[in-house]
């Protein structure tokens, strides 16, 4: 209540200070900045306050223009920058959860004036802290006036896109870059995202991704990608084509984060995921052999191979979602590529000692640091997922001789943690209600082609019934025997 009571006097003081000395203006604006930290004064604010602030900013713009023309002029740049920063702080505070003030400011032209002033400030050659502070506050104001206000978002977009974003996203100041990302995030919607497809505008998207890569704690750049850019498959594909391999890895990690979310998804979002799945599966099929470069220790950080590894990670995660699985199971060539890649890497590991060679020498305390650790495990996981309750894919793996290949990868392997568990999972999915696949494994065991101890570790065993070999779950047999014993008592 005290703050609300002080507002009329502070507003009158500002009105008198507009034509006064810079220091008087600064003090009057500072008083309002403090008052606007509370909701009631914000709601009570009249248009005259924002008109006076606009007048002060326009006067400051004229002074900055003078500085740009004549660096040896008589303008007191220090005080001017202090005043600009305080005006933007005041406007920033007045916008918080107050659509009334947002609308008044926009109708007065404060958005276009602010964008113009930001461009002027960027042109000043003297890079001092006061200048950075003024720029930071100006961007915070634009972010707040855009928050939840479609008309303000459109106005900023019209005045600032793409030039202001390209300028501020490349600034050598982390806070300026962060606040610029906030403005961009608040302005974006599905229609504006489509504008980013324009070749000239795609640079903004590329820069956002670079910001995320350089500043891993940057929440706004993360949200721009996951909440906006990934909702446009056409943009993702255009962006992917322009990226370096390192940047592709970054984009795939962001896609992984999005796909891993457990939030409910709409049918529209499912359709978007399907488009992504088609694209990523195609990329994996095209680049899968790049991972074989990792057989050489000298190429352990090969960037194209790292992209292939991340592509597989995302596809595995996508197939773990039931709503996406059915679509991925029907993708032409994906299952074949997974089986063939497993065969290539398995063969590479047998021909020479490398990251694809099965090894078990660790005590459990060490940790192997290599980008391809777990690659074969993930391939088997993908194969298992694609065969889940899918007879056509079960039969396809049989025809590709994939079952013996998976059985040959079921021993403990330090280079592929949990490979045994994934092999169990894949074999179960391959043999579920599929007698031909069950018979194949049973025949392999009888001929000594399948390790009986490996089958036991999977919870499976071979049983002969009426001259026919049957693959059974050990657990089911145990339960049956237990029940029979109990019935005898």
Secondary structure, DSSP 8 states (H G I E B T S, - for coil): -HHHHHHHHHHHHHHHHTTS-HHHHHHHHHHHHHHTTSHHHHHH--HHHHHHHHHHHHHHHHHHHHHHH-TTSS--HHHHHHHHHHHHHHHHHHHTT-HHHHHHHHHHTHHHHHHHHHHHHHH-S---HHHHHHHHHHHHHHHHHHTT-HHHHHHHHHHHTTHHHHHHHT-S-HHHHHHHHHHHHHH--HHHHHHTTSTTTHHHHHHHHHHHHH-TT-HHHHHIIIIIGGG-HHHHHHHHHHS-HHHHHHHHHHHHHHHT--S---HHHHHHHHHHHHHHHHHHHHHGGGGGGGGSGGGTT-HHHHHHHHHHHHHHHHHTSHHHHHHHHTSTTHHHHHHHHHHHHHHHHHHSSSTTS------SS-----TTTTHHHHHHHHHHHHTTT-HHHHHHHHHTTHHHHHHTT-S--TTSTTHHHHHHHHHHHHHTT-HHHHHHHHHHHHTTSS-HHHHHHTTEEEEEETTEEEEEEHHHHHHHHHHHHHHT-
